[in-house]
Each structure stands twice: as structure tokens, then as C-alpha cells.
Amino acid sequence: MAKRINEHISISEALKEFVSDNKLQKGLDKVHVREVWNSQMGPAIEKYTTSIKLDRDTLYVQLSSSVLREELSYGKEKIIKMLNEELGRDLIKKLILR
């Protein structure tokens, strides 16, 4: 439990402090990446996406369509750039489509 401070702080500052103190950022990043993938790639690709996993700086995406996997593999750099822009930082360095 954190020490009580006599200063008034905003809820967002308190939540940021809580996340950093309890080392929750990695877990939150994994959830956020999943949400960003689904929103940026659209419902058509979301339908064929079976699994999304973020491990360090590599995003593993499992697709049920080999044709779609091949099509997306041509634009990996663009997809990485688009996802990082939406995340607000360079979280993903490598994309592996399975």
C-alpha cells in the first residue's frame, strides 16, 4: 500500500502510479494490443484471427486463412507502423503471422 500524501492528485495520476508500482504495464499492453489489432484491421480480418499474443516486442498473430496470411505478410511493416501509431509508442518491432 502506498504512503498517504497530503497533496491532491488526479485519478489518472493515481492510476498511473498504481500501474507502475505494481508492474502491471506488460499485462495492460497485451490487452491493449489485442483491442488495437481488432479495431485497426477491421471486422473481416478479425473474423479470421484466432489468436493474438504479444511477447516482448514481437506480436504473434494466428490466422485461420492461409490466403489472408499471405496477403498480410506483404504489408508487415505498414501494419507494425499503424499499430504502433495507434498504441502511441513503439511497442511492436516484429510481426509474425501464423
N, C-alpha and C positions, 0 to 999 in steps of 0.2 A: 504494500500500500504506500502510495506516495505521501510525502510530507504535506501538511496543510500550509498553504501560503496565504498570507493576508491580502495579497493582491487579487484583483478581479481579473479573470481571464475568460476569453470566449470559449464556447463549446468546441469550436473547431480546433483551437489550440490545445484544449484539454484532450481531445480525441487523438490528435497527432502525437502528443506526449505519451498517451496511453499505448498507442501502437508501437512507438519506438522503444518505450521502456519494456514492453512485453515481447518484443521481437516478432511482431505479427505481420510485418510488411510482405514477406515472401508468400505467405498464405493468401493475403489480400491481392497480391499481384496475380496469382494463379487464377483466382476467381474473376478478376477484372479482365484478364486476357481472354478468358472464355466468352465473357459478355461482349468485348470489343470485336472478337472474331465473328460472332453471330450477327452483330449489328452492321459491321463493315462489309462482310461478304454477302449478306442478303439471305433471304429465306430459301432460295434454290440451292445454294451451297450448304446451308445449314442442314437441309434435309439429308444430304449425303455425308455429313460429318458425323462420325460415330464416336470419336474420342479426341480430346484436346488436352495436352499435357505440357506444362512449362517446367523445364529442368535447367536451372541456372540461366543461361542466356540463349537456350535452344528451345524452340517451340515445335513439338511433335503433334502433327495432325493426322488422324487416321480417317480415311475416306472410303466409302463403300463402292465408289465408282472409279474404275481404273482409267476410264476416259477423262473424267474430271481431274483426276490426279495428274495425268499427263498434261492437260491444258494449264493447270495452275502452276506446274513446275516451270513453265516458260516465263512466268512473271513473279518468281520468288522475291527478287529484290524489291520490286514495286509493292508487293504485299507486305514485306517487312517494314518498308518505309511508311506505308499507310497505317499499319497497326501501331508503330512507334509514335507517329504523329498524334494518333487518337489517344494513346496512353500518356502522352505528354513528356516522355523521356525515352532514351534508347535502352529499352529493356530486352528486346529481341535482337540477336545478332545473326542467328541461323534458323532456317525453317526446313523441317524435314517432313515430307508428305509420305504417308504410308498407305 
